[in-house]
Amino acid sequence: MSQPVEGGRRPGREGRALVVVPVVWIVAVTVVDVLAPPHIHLGPLLVAAPALIPSFGGPRTVGAVAALAVIAQTVIAVVRDPAELFSANHEAQIIALVLVGVSLVVFCVLRERRAKELEQVRYVSEAAQRVVLPPLPRRLGPLRTASLYLAAEAEAQIGGDLYAAVRTASGTRLIIGDVRGKGMPAVHEAALLLGVFRVTAHRRDDLRDLVAELDRSVRWDLAQPGGTGEDEETFITATVLDIPDRDGQVRMVSCGHPPPIVVRDGRATTITARHASPPLGLGGLADTRRHHLDAFPFAPGDLLLLYTDGVTEARDAAGTFYPLAERVTGWTGTDPDAFVRRFRTDLLRYVGGHLDDDAAMIVVGRTAAPHA
């Protein structure tokens, strides 16, 4: 995805071509002022030339055009009457041009420094995202997958939304979740949970035992000195799924997370858990020794949508929530990548191009019959 031009400047040939505009303006003002009657002075209009440059040029271009404007003001004075060069009027105009030029050069230098700092922040956040939340593989056994993460803030590419996939001996296990809160504490909790999931998903045959282990890990971390749970209640909503390679039934444990949606032949079906467990980190508030296991069919040609509440709580200009199931009804494609691209365009158009909260989505499709 292309990035905006830093500092509002236009790149390459277009920026260089636009420099002609202030230069032509300086020449035109100079010629008209020289030919105008003695009582007419157009020299103050020269200040418009360097003032235009910051919109598409850097400090060097601003300095060069400002110097050209000062030279033009001097030429006007010499041609009209050499004695006027040292008059208070022309000296004031020359000093004003110098001050404006210096101010604009300083402004451009500070702007470029700020742009470099923002670029570094973006680089660091993107590197952190690739480490903590890498894109899902496009193939996971008989599954095809596509993932999407949309950050609410352009400079913060990662937040509390999380997802991961792990291949096991019998299938694929998936998790999608959302940490309550923002900033580095949320990133810390997301990284912790993903690390535990990637390790434990291989060791626990029963999905309910896996979720119990995830809950204990989150609670243990929040209880540590300096943990994020000391100052405010912290928890993680999550959905954990087991998709066997040779079984058409997906097993699911829901921990307070938005329900998955299965799209089949353009019809969207919301998979609501019969008995949802508390969010991870709050397991001590209820008897979660045995989490409830739900199951639903998932056949070739179906698309399974897993998402965070940043999707369904996105609002349009009127404040109406994004109706995910309603919006995707009628979408008949079976390619996860194409679905994600269409969904991204539709969501951003719905909210007017800006999200108030991070949003993540996983789209999963099955390429072969479960018994193959």
C-alpha positions as CSV (number, residue, x, y, z in Angstrom):
1,M,0.0,0.0,0.0
2,S,1.5,3.3,-1.0
3,Q,2.4,5.9,1.6
4,P,1.6,9.6,1.5
5,V,4.4,11.9,0.4
6,E,6.2,13.1,3.5
7,G,5.6,16.7,4.5
8,G,3.0,17.2,1.8
9,R,5.6,17.6,-0.9
10,R,5.2,16.3,-4.4
11,P,7.9,13.8,-5.6
12,G,10.1,13.8,-8.6
13,R,9.5,15.6,-11.9
14,E,6.2,17.1,-10.8
15,G,7.8,18.9,-7.9
16,R,10.6,20.2,-10.1
17,A,8.2,21.4,-12.7
18,L,6.2,23.3,-10.2
19,V,9.3,25.4,-9.3
20,V,8.7,27.1,-12.7
21,V,5.5,28.8,-11.3
22,P,7.2,31.0,-8.6
23,V,10.1,31.8,-11.0
24,V,7.7,33.0,-13.7
25,W,5.8,34.9,-11.0
26,I,9.1,36.7,-9.9
27,V,9.9,37.5,-13.6
28,A,6.4,38.8,-14.3
29,V,6.3,41.0,-11.1
30,T,9.7,42.4,-11.9
31,V,8.9,43.3,-15.5
32,V,5.5,44.9,-14.6
33,D,7.0,46.8,-11.7
34,V,9.8,48.2,-13.8
35,L,7.3,49.3,-16.6
36,A,4.7,50.7,-14.1
37,P,4.3,54.4,-13.3
38,P,6.6,55.6,-10.5
39,H,3.8,55.8,-7.9
40,I,3.0,52.1,-8.3
41,H,5.1,49.5,-6.4
42,L,4.5,45.8,-7.0
43,G,7.6,44.6,-5.2
44,P,5.7,43.3,-2.1
45,L,4.1,40.7,-4.3
46,L,7.4,39.0,-4.6
47,V,7.0,37.4,-1.2
48,A,4.3,35.1,-2.7
49,A,7.0,33.2,-4.6
50,P,9.0,31.7,-1.7
51,A,5.7,31.2,0.2
52,L,4.5,28.8,-2.4
53,I,7.6,26.5,-2.3
54,P,7.0,24.6,1.0
55,S,3.9,23.0,-0.5
56,F,6.1,21.0,-2.9
57,G,9.7,21.8,-2.3
58,G,12.4,21.5,0.4
59,P,14.6,24.0,2.3
60,R,17.1,24.4,-0.5
61,T,14.5,25.2,-3.1
62,V,12.9,27.7,-0.7
63,G,16.3,29.4,-0.1
64,A,17.0,29.6,-3.8
65,V,13.6,31.1,-4.7
66,A,13.8,33.6,-1.7
67,A,17.3,34.7,-2.9
68,L,15.9,35.1,-6.4
69,A,13.1,37.3,-5.0
70,V,15.7,39.5,-3.2
71,I,17.7,39.9,-6.3
72,A,14.6,40.8,-8.3
73,Q,13.7,43.5,-5.7
74,T,17.2,44.9,-6.0
75,V,17.0,44.9,-9.8
76,I,13.6,46.8,-9.6
77,A,15.2,49.5,-7.5
78,V,18.3,49.9,-9.7
79,V,16.4,50.0,-13.0
80,R,13.7,52.4,-11.8
81,D,16.1,54.7,-10.0
82,P,19.4,53.7,-8.5
83,A,19.0,56.2,-5.7
84,E,15.9,54.3,-4.6
85,L,18.0,51.2,-3.7
86,F,18.9,52.7,-0.4
87,S,15.4,54.3,0.2
88,A,13.5,53.1,3.3
89,N,10.8,51.6,1.1
90,H,13.1,49.2,-0.8
91,E,15.3,48.4,2.2
92,A,12.1,47.4,4.1
93,Q,10.9,45.2,1.2
94,I,14.3,43.5,0.9
95,I,14.5,42.9,4.7
96,A,11.0,41.5,4.7
97,L,11.9,39.1,1.8
98,V,15.0,38.0,3.7
99,L,13.1,37.4,6.9
100,V,10.3,35.5,5.1
101,G,12.9,33.3,3.2
102,V,14.8,32.5,6.4
103,S,11.6,31.6,8.3
104,L,10.4,29.3,5.5
105,V,13.8,27.6,5.3
106,V,13.7,26.9,9.0
107,F,10.1,25.7,8.7
108,C,11.1,23.2,5.9
109,V,14.1,21.9,7.9
110,L,11.9,21.2,10.9
111,R,9.2,19.7,8.8
112,E,11.7,17.3,7.1
113,R,13.2,16.3,10.5
114,R,9.7,15.6,11.8
115,A,8.9,13.5,8.7
116,K,12.1,11.4,9.2
117,E,11.1,10.8,12.8
118,L,7.6,9.7,11.7
119,E,9.2,7.4,9.1
120,Q,11.4,5.8,11.7
121,V,8.4,5.3,14.0
122,R,6.5,3.6,11.2
123,Y,9.5,1.4,10.4
124,V,9.8,0.3,14.1
125,S,6.1,-0.4,14.4
126,E,6.0,-2.3,11.1
127,A,9.0,-4.4,12.3
128,A,7.2,-5.1,15.6
129,Q,4.1,-6.1,13.8
130,R,6.0,-8.6,11.6
131,V,7.5,-10.1,14.7
132,V,4.5,-10.1,17.0
133,L,1.7,-10.4,14.4
134,P,3.0,-11.8,11.1
135,P,0.5,-12.4,8.3
136,L,-0.9,-15.9,8.3
137,P,0.5,-18.3,5.7
138,R,-1.7,-18.4,2.6
139,R,-1.8,-22.2,2.9
140,L,-2.3,-24.3,6.0
141,G,-2.8,-27.9,5.0
142,P,-6.1,-28.0,3.1
143,L,-7.0,-24.5,4.2
144,R,-6.5,-21.2,2.4
145,T,-6.2,-18.2,4.6
146,A,-5.9,-14.4,4.3
147,S,-5.5,-11.9,7.2
148,L,-6.0,-8.2,7.6
149,Y,-5.0,-5.7,10.3
150,L,-6.1,-2.1,10.1
151,A,-4.7,0.2,12.7
152,A,-6.7,3.2,13.9
153,E,-3.5,5.3,14.1
154,A,-1.3,5.5,11.0
155,E,1.9,5.7,13.2
156,A,0.9,2.7,15.3
157,Q,0.7,-0.3,13.1
158,I,0.0,-2.8,15.9
159,G,-2.2,-2.7,19.0
160,G,-4.2,-5.1,21.1
161,D,-5.8,-7.1,18.3
162,L,-4.2,-10.5,17.7
163,Y,-4.5,-13.6,15.7
164,A,-2.3,-16.7,15.0
165,A,-2.5,-20.2,13.4
166,V,-0.7,-23.3,14.3
167,R,-0.5,-26.6,12.3
168,T,-0.9,-29.8,14.4
169,A,-0.7,-33.4,13.6
170,S,-4.5,-33.6,12.8
171,G,-5.4,-30.1,11.6
172,T,-5.1,-26.4,12.2
173,R,-5.7,-24.3,15.3
174,L,-6.6,-20.7,15.1
175,I,-7.0,-17.9,17.7
176,I,-8.3,-14.4,17.2
177,G,-8.6,-12.0,20.1
178,D,-8.7,-8.4,21.4
179,V,-6.9,-7.1,24.5
180,R,-8.8,-4.6,26.6
181,G,-6.8,-1.3,26.5
182,K,-4.4,0.3,24.1
183,G,-0.7,1.2,23.9
184,M,2.3,-0.9,24.9
185,P,0.5,-2.8,27.7
186,A,-2.0,-4.1,25.2
187,V,0.9,-5.1,22.8
188,H,2.6,-6.8,25.7
189,E,-0.5,-8.9,26.6
190,A,-1.1,-9.7,22.9
191,A,2.5,-10.9,22.5
192,L,2.3,-13.0,25.6
193,L,-0.9,-14.7,24.6
194,L,0.3,-15.4,21.1
195,G,3.6,-16.9,22.4
196,V,1.7,-19.2,24.8
197,F,-0.7,-20.2,22.1
198,R,2.0,-21.2,19.6
199,V,3.7,-23.4,22.2
200,T,0.7,-24.9,23.9
201,A,-1.4,-25.6,20.7
202,H,0.9,-28.6,20.0
203,R,0.7,-30.0,23.5
204,R,-3.0,-30.0,24.4
205,D,-5.1,-32.5,22.5
206,D,-8.3,-31.1,24.0
207,L,-9.2,-27.6,22.9
208,R,-10.7,-26.9,26.3
209,D,-7.5,-27.7,28.0
210,L,-5.7,-25.3,25.6
211,V,-8.0,-22.5,26.4
212,A,-7.6,-23.2,30.2
213,E,-3.9,-22.9,29.8
214,L,-4.2,-19.6,27.9
215,D,-6.4,-18.2,30.7
216,R,-4.0,-19.3,33.4
217,S,-1.1,-17.7,31.6
218,V,-2.9,-14.4,31.2
219,R,-4.0,-14.4,34.8
220,W,-0.4,-15.2,36.0
221,D,1.0,-12.3,33.9
222,L,-1.5,-9.8,35.2
223,A,-0.8,-10.8,38.8
224,Q,3.0,-10.1,38.5
225,P,4.4,-7.0,40.1
226,G,4.2,-4.2,37.6
227,G,1.7,-6.2,35.5
228,T,-0.8,-4.3,33.4
229,G,-3.7,-5.6,35.5
230,E,-2.7,-3.7,38.7
231,D,-4.1,-0.3,37.7
232,E,-7.2,-1.4,35.8
233,E,-9.1,-4.5,34.9
234,T,-7.4,-6.1,31.9
235,F,-8.7,-9.1,30.0
236,I,-8.6,-10.6,26.5
237,T,-11.6,-11.6,24.5
238,A,-10.8,-14.5,22.2
239,T,-12.1,-17.3,20.0
240,V,-10.0,-20.5,19.7
241,L,-10.8,-23.0,16.9
242,D,-9.7,-26.4,15.9
243,I,-10.2,-27.2,12.2
244,P,-9.4,-30.9,11.5
245,D,-8.0,-31.9,8.1
246,R,-10.3,-35.0,7.9
247,D,-13.5,-33.8,9.7
248,G,-16.0,-31.3,8.4
249,Q,-16.8,-30.1,11.9
250,V,-15.0,-27.1,13.4
251,R,-14.6,-27.1,17.2
252,M,-14.7,-23.8,18.9
253,V,-14.3,-22.2,22.4
254,S,-15.6,-18.7,22.6
255,C,-14.3,-16.4,25.4
256,G,-16.5,-13.3,25.1
257,H,-15.4,-12.6,21.5
258,P,-17.6,-11.6,18.6
259,P,-19.0,-14.8,16.9
260,P,-17.5,-16.2,13.7
261,I,-19.5,-16.0,10.4
262,V,-19.6,-18.7,7.8
263,V,-20.4,-17.5,4.2
264,R,-21.9,-20.2,2.0
265,D,-23.2,-19.5,-1.5
266,G,-23.6,-15.8,-0.6
267,R,-25.5,-16.5,2.6
268,A,-23.9,-15.4,5.9
269,T,-24.5,-17.4,9.1
270,T,-23.4,-16.2,12.5
271,I,-22.1,-19.0,14.7
272,T,-23.1,-18.1,18.2
273,A,-21.7,-20.0,21.1
274,R,-24.3,-21.7,23.3
275,H,-22.3,-21.1,26.5
276,A,-19.5,-18.6,26.1
277,S,-16.6,-18.6,28.6
278,P,-15.4,-15.5,30.3
279,P,-12.6,-13.5,28.6
280,L,-9.1,-14.8,29.2
281,G,-7.8,-13.3,32.4
282,L,-11.2,-13.4,34.1
283,G,-11.3,-17.2,34.5
284,G,-10.9,-16.9,38.2
285,L,-14.4,-15.3,38.4
286,A,-16.2,-18.4,37.3
287,D,-15.9,-22.1,37.2
288,T,-14.0,-22.6,34.0
289,R,-12.5,-26.0,34.8
290,R,-14.3,-27.3,31.7
291,H,-14.9,-24.7,28.9
292,H,-17.9,-25.4,26.7
293,L,-17.1,-26.8,23.3
294,D,-19.2,-25.8,20.3
295,A,-19.1,-27.3,16.8
296,F,-20.3,-26.2,13.4
297,P,-19.9,-27.5,9.8
298,F,-17.2,-26.1,7.5
299,A,-17.2,-27.5,3.9
300,P,-15.3,-26.8,0.7
301,G,-16.6,-23.5,-0.8
302,D,-17.4,-22.0,2.6
303,L,-15.6,-19.0,3.9
304,L,-15.0,-18.7,7.7
305,L,-14.7,-15.1,9.0
306,L,-13.0,-14.3,12.3
307,Y,-12.8,-10.7,13.3
308,T,-12.4,-8.3,16.2
309,D,-14.9,-5.8,17.5
310,G,-13.1,-3.0,15.7
311,V,-15.0,-4.3,12.6
312,T,-18.5,-4.5,14.0
313,E,-18.2,-1.4,16.1
314,A,-17.0,0.8,13.2
315,R,-19.5,3.6,12.6
316,D,-20.6,5.6,9.5
317,A,-21.2,9.3,9.5
318,A,-24.6,8.7,11.1
319,G,-23.1,6.7,14.0
320,T,-24.5,3.3,12.7
321,F,-22.4,0.2,13.4
322,Y,-21.0,-1.7,10.5
323,P,-23.4,-4.7,9.9
324,L,-20.8,-7.3,8.8
325,A,-23.2,-10.2,8.2
326,E,-25.5,-8.0,6.2
327,R,-22.8,-6.4,4.2
328,V,-21.1,-9.7,3.1
329,T,-24.4,-11.3,2.2
330,G,-24.4,-11.9,-1.5
331,W,-20.6,-12.1,-1.8
332,T,-20.2,-15.4,-3.7
333,G,-16.4,-15.6,-4.2
334,T,-14.5,-18.3,-2.4
335,D,-11.0,-16.8,-2.6
336,P,-9.9,-15.5,0.9
337,D,-7.5,-12.9,-0.6
338,A,-10.1,-11.5,-2.9
339,F,-12.6,-11.4,0.0
340,V,-10.2,-9.5,2.3
341,R,-9.5,-6.9,-0.4
342,R,-13.2,-6.4,-1.1
343,F,-14.0,-6.3,2.7
344,R,-11.2,-3.7,3.3
345,T,-12.5,-1.4,0.6
346,D,-16.1,-1.8,1.8
347,L,-15.2,-1.1,5.5
348,L,-13.1,2.0,4.8
349,R,-15.7,3.4,2.5
350,Y,-18.4,2.8,5.1
351,V,-16.5,4.7,7.8
352,G,-15.3,7.5,5.6
353,G,-11.7,6.3,5.4
354,H,-10.8,6.4,9.2
355,L,-11.3,3.8,11.9
356,D,-11.7,4.8,15.6
357,D,-10.4,1.4,16.8
358,D,-8.0,-1.2,15.4
359,A,-9.7,-3.9,13.3
360,A,-8.5,-7.4,12.4
361,M,-10.0,-10.2,10.3
362,I,-9.0,-13.7,9.3
363,V,-10.7,-15.4,6.3
364,V,-10.4,-19.1,5.9
365,G,-11.5,-21.4,3.1
366,R,-11.2,-25.1,2.6
367,T,-9.7,-26.4,-0.6
368,A,-10.6,-30.1,-0.4
369,A,-13.3,-32.3,1.0
370,P,-12.5,-33.3,4.7
371,H,-12.4,-37.0,3.9
372,A,-9.8,-36.6,1.1
